[in-house]
């Protein structure tokens, strides 16, 4: 096990657990000894051709392990788009802050999951207002977050209202399908899970 004070060579494979109890494992792109900041490149879940880049503060991580040590001098890594990384970091921090406010407001698990389903398609246009989910300041999804709890304050906002209802409807359909598939898999391990595609965001 590697301590926080250890130095990680570029190209090594390191795994650690974040303060959010998320395990991250990837290739070391950079490590700053003074600030304890570690940058890992991990395969993207969405595509085999893409990679996710994690910027981790090891002072807030635990169970840090070097899975594979690289002693040779690696090739010069490709330059990183720092502006994009800063934007992703800022968005991630803002997302965590919104999540914390939602938990403090007593939002249910269904509410959190519905919010995430909407935020995947409209990440910059969805926010919390107490226990309500607000989209474009026009459409509101109120507890218990069913289709009948979706309303709009804009008489001309039927298009957005319909789109949000479609997203929420698809989320519950996928949730029900996955639950049924999971139950079937328990009885018959050869049965796989099914996925439901999500409609693209409406264009103006």
N, C-alpha and C positions, 0 to 999 in steps of 0.2 A: 504494500500500500504506500502511496506517495503522500507526503505531508504537504501542507500549503506552501511551505517554504522551499520545496524542491523546484528544480528547473526542469522544464519539459522541452525536449528537443523537437524541432519541426519535423513533421512526418510521423511522429509516434502516435499510437492509438491510446487515447485516454478516456476513461469513463468516470462519471461522478453523478451525485444526486443533488439537485438544486433544492433551494429552500421551499419550493413548491412541490417537493416530493416527486419530481420528474427526473428520471434517469436519462442522461445524455452521454452518448458514446460517439467519438469521431476522431478524425485526424487533426493533429495540432497544426494550425496555421501560424500562430504567434503566441508568445507568452511574455508578459511584462512582470519581471520579478518584483519591482517596487510596488506596483498597484495590485498585484496578484490577479491581473486580468488575463484570462485564457480564451483564445479564439479557436473553436473547433469546427471542422467541416464534416457534415453528416449527410448521408444519402437522403434526398427528399422523398417523402412518402407519396407525393403526387406523381412523380416522374422519375424513372431510372436515370434520365439524362441530366437531371438537375441536382443541386446540392443545397442544403440549408446550412447557414452559418450562424453559430451560437456564440455570443459574447458573454462569458461567465466570470463573475467575481468569485474567486475561490474562497474568499473569506466567508461567503454565505453558502458554500457547498460542503457536502460531507461525502464520506466513502469514496474519496478520490483514488483511482487506481490506474496504473500504467499497464494496459493490456499488451502492448507491443512497443518495445523500445527500438528507436532507430538511431544508430550511432554514426552512420555515414552522412556526409554533407549532402543535403537534398538539393534538387534544382530550385532555382529562384521561383517562388510561387507567383502566380498571376496577381496583378494588382487588384485590390478590392475597391469596389465602389463605395467610398466612405459616406457619401451623401445618402445613398440608399440605405446603408447600415444605420446611419443616424436616424433616418426617417422610420425605419422598422423598429429601432430601439424606442423612439418616442411613442410610436403607436402601441408598442407592447406595454410600455409603462402606463399610458393612458387607459389601455384595455384592462390592465390589472387594477387600476384605480376605480374604474367603473364597476368592475367585478366585485371589489371590496365594498363599494357603496351598496350594491345590490344585496350582498350577503347581510350587511348591516341593517338593511331595510326589511329583512325577513323574506326575501323572494324565495319561492319554492323551487325545487329541482326542475319541474316542468317549465317554469318561467325562465330559468337560466338556460335550459336547453333550447327553448323557442328563441330566446335572444341570440344564441350562438348560430342557430339556423339562419336567422335573418341577417346577422352581422357578416356571415360568409359571403353573402351576395351584395350587401350594402354597408360595408365596414365603416365608411365615413359619415353615414347618414342615420345611424341608429344610436339611441342613448336611453338611459334610464331616467325616469321621473318618479321617484319613490319606488313603488312596486310596478309601475306602468312602463311598458316599452313604447318609445316614441320614435317614429320614422319620418324623416324630413319635416318634423314639426307639424305634420298633417294627420298621420295615421297613428292611432293609439291601440295597443294590445293590453288589456287589463286582466287581472286575475279572474278566473283560473286559466287564462290564456288559451281558451278554445276559440273556434271560428266565430261564434256569436259574440265574443268579447272584443272583436276587432271593429273599431269605429274610425270615422274621419271627421275632422272639423272643417273640411273644405268641400263645398258643394260640387266643385268641379274635379274632385280628387278621386273619382270612381276608378280610374285606371290604376292608380297606385294602391288603392284599397283592395282591388281585385288581385293585384300582384302579391301583396302581403298575405292575403287570405290563401292564395295558391301556395306560397312558400310554407305557411304554417300547416296547411292541409297535407302537403307532401311530407313535411317533417313527421306528423303523426302517422301517416300511412307507412313511412319507412320504419318508424318505431314499432308499429304493430307487426309489420312484416318480419322485422328482425327478431321480435319476441316470439312470433310463431315459428320462425326457422330455428331459433335457439331451442325451443321446446321440442321440435321435431328432431333436431340433432341429438338431443339428450336420449331420445328413444331409438334413433337410427343414426349412428355417427357418419353414415355416407351422405346424408342430406346436408347440402351446403346452405349458406345464408344468401339472401337476395338483397339487392340494392335498388334504390329508386333514384333516378336522375333528378336534378334540380333545374328549374327553368332559369334561363339567363335573365339578368336584370333588364327592366324595360328601358328603352331609349327614348329620349325626348324628341 
